[in-house]
Amino acid sequence: MSLRVTFVASARSAPLLAERFEDARPLDQAGWDEVQRVAADLLPLAAAELRYCSPTPRSRATGEGLGYAPLVQLALRDCDMGRWRGLTLGEAMAREPDQVDAWLADPRATPHGGESLLSFISRVGGWLDTRPVDDGGRIVAVAEPSVIRAALVYALKAPPSTYWYIDVRPLSTVTVTGRGGRWNLRFDLSPSQAARP
């Protein structure tokens, strides 16, 4: 039996340029408004046998707002950014430009004292590979965009540098199908997209 794991990107808690590493802020009003706008389109995903979310406040709130009642999964937490936690990329660059450059260039680097990009991708991939096939074929997971990027890099067996070229927008969805160690990327149209000319 193969699994169908649909990732839903959490709604936003700040404008893109104000995004912070390991952002623990709740949804802002714009994020709540976005959840309400797409709730009808994403509600069918609540029929999944298993429903999970990242432990961040915005992922939990997004999952609840969409009617999923998701279970928190610690393995779906954001990358541990060490002393850069709570900073924007610009703030980290202003404080430690050489260390940020090293981190962006080397997926094994941990200049911030936290988790390397490679370890982060492996952790998220390990979660994906250990989903129980016997409990049903459909899973939905509300997660931070960074977690979804890591899952896609892992599922596609792409080089870690691919992580930097994947754009995951708030409340977007992407599905992988398969089972541990063998995943395929699947694109589906939402009901509202299919109705458009």
C-alpha beads as a LAMMPS data file, in Angstrom:
LAMMPS data file: protein, C-alpha beads

197 atoms
196 bonds

1 atom types
1 bond types

-500.0 500.0 xlo xhi
-500.0 500.0 ylo yhi
-500.0 500.0 zlo zhi

Masses

1 110.0

Atoms # bond

1 1 1 0.000 0.000 0.000
2 1 1 1.264 3.495 -0.753
3 1 1 0.697 6.654 1.207
4 1 1 -0.553 10.016 0.055
5 1 1 0.912 12.775 2.225
6 1 1 -0.429 16.257 1.552
7 1 1 1.449 19.130 3.119
8 1 1 -0.417 22.378 3.777
9 1 1 1.759 25.435 4.386
10 1 1 0.791 27.344 7.501
11 1 1 -0.791 30.747 7.116
12 1 1 1.440 33.717 7.704
13 1 1 2.188 35.489 10.934
14 1 1 4.093 38.391 9.349
15 1 1 4.957 39.860 5.944
16 1 1 7.565 37.809 4.067
17 1 1 10.469 40.182 4.747
18 1 1 9.658 40.121 8.472
19 1 1 9.767 36.296 8.683
20 1 1 11.982 35.173 11.534
21 1 1 13.978 32.003 12.079
22 1 1 11.946 29.605 14.234
23 1 1 9.117 32.129 14.336
24 1 1 6.930 31.423 17.373
25 1 1 4.421 34.219 16.768
26 1 1 0.724 33.366 16.346
27 1 1 -1.200 34.083 13.155
28 1 1 -1.714 37.751 12.437
29 1 1 -5.094 39.054 11.265
30 1 1 -4.108 38.711 7.614
31 1 1 -3.212 35.070 8.284
32 1 1 -6.585 34.399 9.889
33 1 1 -8.324 36.076 6.976
34 1 1 -6.399 33.860 4.528
35 1 1 -7.408 30.715 6.448
36 1 1 -11.064 31.746 6.274
37 1 1 -10.822 32.411 2.517
38 1 1 -9.420 28.948 1.672
39 1 1 -11.113 26.860 4.362
40 1 1 -13.850 25.531 2.067
41 1 1 -11.311 24.452 -0.576
42 1 1 -8.997 22.757 1.938
43 1 1 -11.665 21.204 4.171
44 1 1 -11.798 17.948 2.127
45 1 1 -8.259 17.198 3.339
46 1 1 -9.745 16.726 6.832
47 1 1 -10.963 13.320 5.606
48 1 1 -7.362 12.044 5.836
49 1 1 -6.931 9.139 8.220
50 1 1 -4.042 10.920 9.955
51 1 1 -3.752 14.687 10.488
52 1 1 -0.573 16.274 11.806
53 1 1 1.015 19.689 12.262
54 1 1 4.276 21.385 13.171
55 1 1 4.486 22.526 16.808
56 1 1 4.525 26.250 15.943
57 1 1 1.555 28.350 17.042
58 1 1 0.727 29.345 13.463
59 1 1 0.796 25.748 12.165
60 1 1 -1.425 24.552 15.008
61 1 1 -3.825 27.478 14.509
62 1 1 -3.909 26.922 10.737
63 1 1 -4.735 23.234 11.214
64 1 1 -7.454 24.003 13.726
65 1 1 -8.855 26.816 11.572
66 1 1 -9.099 24.436 8.614
67 1 1 -10.984 21.876 10.722
68 1 1 -8.233 19.220 10.824
69 1 1 -7.775 18.817 14.612
70 1 1 -4.140 17.883 13.922
71 1 1 -1.708 16.081 16.231
72 1 1 1.536 17.966 16.905
73 1 1 4.647 16.241 15.557
74 1 1 7.961 17.396 17.040
75 1 1 9.843 15.987 14.041
76 1 1 8.040 18.602 11.915
77 1 1 9.520 21.499 13.878
78 1 1 11.467 24.174 12.076
79 1 1 15.242 23.980 11.715
80 1 1 17.049 24.704 15.000
81 1 1 18.728 28.022 14.247
82 1 1 20.689 28.294 17.472
83 1 1 21.612 31.871 18.345
84 1 1 19.832 33.160 15.206
85 1 1 16.454 32.068 16.536
86 1 1 14.006 34.962 16.338
87 1 1 16.123 36.957 13.875
88 1 1 15.275 37.777 10.279
89 1 1 17.796 36.748 7.641
90 1 1 18.716 40.423 7.253
91 1 1 19.365 40.798 10.989
92 1 1 21.544 37.678 11.055
93 1 1 23.433 38.945 7.999
94 1 1 24.024 42.334 9.645
95 1 1 25.437 40.665 12.775
96 1 1 27.376 37.759 11.262
97 1 1 27.739 38.126 7.478
98 1 1 30.549 35.571 7.082
99 1 1 28.681 32.975 9.145
100 1 1 25.458 33.484 7.170
101 1 1 27.395 33.108 3.908
102 1 1 28.945 29.864 5.213
103 1 1 25.529 28.549 6.246
104 1 1 24.000 29.358 2.846
105 1 1 26.922 27.748 0.982
106 1 1 27.452 24.547 2.984
107 1 1 24.505 22.285 3.933
108 1 1 26.606 20.763 6.740
109 1 1 27.500 24.114 8.325
110 1 1 26.191 25.121 11.746
111 1 1 27.698 28.572 12.335
112 1 1 24.635 29.538 14.394
113 1 1 25.227 26.674 16.831
114 1 1 22.017 24.878 15.859
115 1 1 21.081 22.276 13.260
116 1 1 22.631 21.996 9.806
117 1 1 20.435 22.147 6.727
118 1 1 21.401 18.559 5.917
119 1 1 20.384 17.368 9.408
120 1 1 17.112 19.277 9.130
121 1 1 16.281 17.680 5.763
122 1 1 17.182 14.244 7.137
123 1 1 15.005 14.720 10.244
124 1 1 11.960 15.745 8.228
125 1 1 12.635 12.949 5.726
126 1 1 12.886 10.452 8.572
127 1 1 9.443 11.527 9.747
128 1 1 8.079 11.084 6.227
129 1 1 9.647 7.624 5.853
130 1 1 8.224 6.376 9.148
131 1 1 4.558 7.211 8.512
132 1 1 2.475 4.116 9.236
133 1 1 1.152 2.543 6.051
134 1 1 -1.256 0.291 7.989
135 1 1 -3.173 3.208 9.523
136 1 1 -4.523 4.380 6.192
137 1 1 -3.401 5.789 2.922
138 1 1 -4.059 9.521 3.360
139 1 1 -2.181 11.937 5.604
140 1 1 -2.380 15.712 5.872
141 1 1 0.331 17.724 7.603
142 1 1 0.180 21.469 8.254
143 1 1 3.743 22.689 8.468
144 1 1 6.010 25.669 8.191
145 1 1 7.148 26.430 4.632
146 1 1 10.727 25.520 5.585
147 1 1 9.598 22.060 6.728
148 1 1 7.752 21.481 3.453
149 1 1 10.818 22.547 1.481
150 1 1 12.920 20.068 3.465
151 1 1 10.372 17.288 2.852
152 1 1 10.373 17.941 -0.890
153 1 1 14.174 17.939 -1.126
154 1 1 14.206 14.634 0.741
155 1 1 11.357 13.033 -1.219
156 1 1 12.907 13.958 -4.568
157 1 1 16.409 12.930 -3.456
158 1 1 17.544 16.329 -4.681
159 1 1 20.818 17.992 -3.667
160 1 1 20.462 19.978 -0.416
161 1 1 21.097 23.226 -2.320
162 1 1 17.699 22.695 -4.002
163 1 1 16.143 23.768 -0.698
164 1 1 16.959 27.412 -1.487
165 1 1 15.063 27.297 -4.804
166 1 1 11.710 25.993 -3.576
167 1 1 9.094 28.660 -2.896
168 1 1 6.303 27.556 -0.561
169 1 1 3.538 30.131 -0.234
170 1 1 1.207 30.370 2.778
171 1 1 -1.697 27.904 2.586
172 1 1 -0.357 26.241 -0.556
173 1 1 -0.510 22.453 -0.777
174 1 1 1.770 19.812 -2.233
175 1 1 1.407 16.043 -2.167
176 1 1 3.927 13.226 -2.173
177 1 1 2.872 9.642 -2.755
178 1 1 4.691 6.409 -2.113
179 1 1 6.288 4.906 0.948
180 1 1 9.503 5.117 2.944
181 1 1 12.486 5.776 0.693
182 1 1 10.446 6.013 -2.520
183 1 1 8.362 9.140 -3.040
184 1 1 6.777 10.845 -6.018
185 1 1 5.656 14.451 -6.261
186 1 1 1.996 14.830 -7.208
187 1 1 0.234 17.967 -8.374
188 1 1 -3.517 18.248 -7.911
189 1 1 -5.881 21.065 -8.742
190 1 1 -8.059 22.349 -5.951
191 1 1 -11.784 22.509 -6.740
192 1 1 -11.594 26.309 -7.197
193 1 1 -8.616 26.024 -9.565
194 1 1 -10.301 23.329 -11.656
195 1 1 -13.339 25.593 -12.139
196 1 1 -11.275 28.458 -13.564
197 1 1 -11.096 28.854 -17.383

Bonds

1 1 1 2
2 1 2 3
3 1 3 4
4 1 4 5
5 1 5 6
6 1 6 7
7 1 7 8
8 1 8 9
9 1 9 10
10 1 10 11
11 1 11 12
12 1 12 13
13 1 13 14
14 1 14 15
15 1 15 16
16 1 16 17
17 1 17 18
18 1 18 19
19 1 19 20
20 1 20 21
21 1 21 22
22 1 22 23
23 1 23 24
24 1 24 25
25 1 25 26
26 1 26 27
27 1 27 28
28 1 28 29
29 1 29 30
30 1 30 31
31 1 31 32
32 1 32 33
33 1 33 34
34 1 34 35
35 1 35 36
36 1 36 37
37 1 37 38
38 1 38 39
39 1 39 40
40 1 40 41
41 1 41 42
42 1 42 43
43 1 43 44
44 1 44 45
45 1 45 46
46 1 46 47
47 1 47 48
48 1 48 49
49 1 49 50
50 1 50 51
51 1 51 52
52 1 52 53
53 1 53 54
54 1 54 55
55 1 55 56
56 1 56 57
57 1 57 58
58 1 58 59
59 1 59 60
60 1 60 61
61 1 61 62
62 1 62 63
63 1 63 64
64 1 64 65
65 1 65 66
66 1 66 67
67 1 67 68
68 1 68 69
69 1 69 70
70 1 70 71
71 1 71 72
72 1 72 73
73 1 73 74
74 1 74 75
75 1 75 76
76 1 76 77
77 1 77 78
78 1 78 79
79 1 79 80
80 1 80 81
81 1 81 82
82 1 82 83
83 1 83 84
84 1 84 85
85 1 85 86
86 1 86 87
87 1 87 88
88 1 88 89
89 1 89 90
90 1 90 91
91 1 91 92
92 1 92 93
93 1 93 94
94 1 94 95
95 1 95 96
96 1 96 97
97 1 97 98
98 1 98 99
99 1 99 100
100 1 100 101
101 1 101 102
102 1 102 103
103 1 103 104
104 1 104 105
105 1 105 106
106 1 106 107
107 1 107 108
108 1 108 109
109 1 109 110
110 1 110 111
111 1 111 112
112 1 112 113
113 1 113 114
114 1 114 115
115 1 115 116
116 1 116 117
117 1 117 118
118 1 118 119
119 1 119 120
120 1 120 121
121 1 121 122
122 1 122 123
123 1 123 124
124 1 124 125
125 1 125 126
126 1 126 127
127 1 127 128
128 1 128 129
129 1 129 130
130 1 130 131
131 1 131 132
132 1 132 133
133 1 133 134
134 1 134 135
135 1 135 136
136 1 136 137
137 1 137 138
138 1 138 139
139 1 139 140
140 1 140 141
141 1 141 142
142 1 142 143
143 1 143 144
144 1 144 145
145 1 145 146
146 1 146 147
147 1 147 148
148 1 148 149
149 1 149 150
150 1 150 151
151 1 151 152
152 1 152 153
153 1 153 154
154 1 154 155
155 1 155 156
156 1 156 157
157 1 157 158
158 1 158 159
159 1 159 160
160 1 160 161
161 1 161 162
162 1 162 163
163 1 163 164
164 1 164 165
165 1 165 166
166 1 166 167
167 1 167 168
168 1 168 169
169 1 169 170
170 1 170 171
171 1 171 172
172 1 172 173
173 1 173 174
174 1 174 175
175 1 175 176
176 1 176 177
177 1 177 178
178 1 178 179
179 1 179 180
180 1 180 181
181 1 181 182
182 1 182 183
183 1 183 184
184 1 184 185
185 1 185 186
186 1 186 187
187 1 187 188
188 1 188 189
189 1 189 190
190 1 190 191
191 1 191 192
192 1 192 193
193 1 193 194
194 1 194 195
195 1 195 196
196 1 196 197
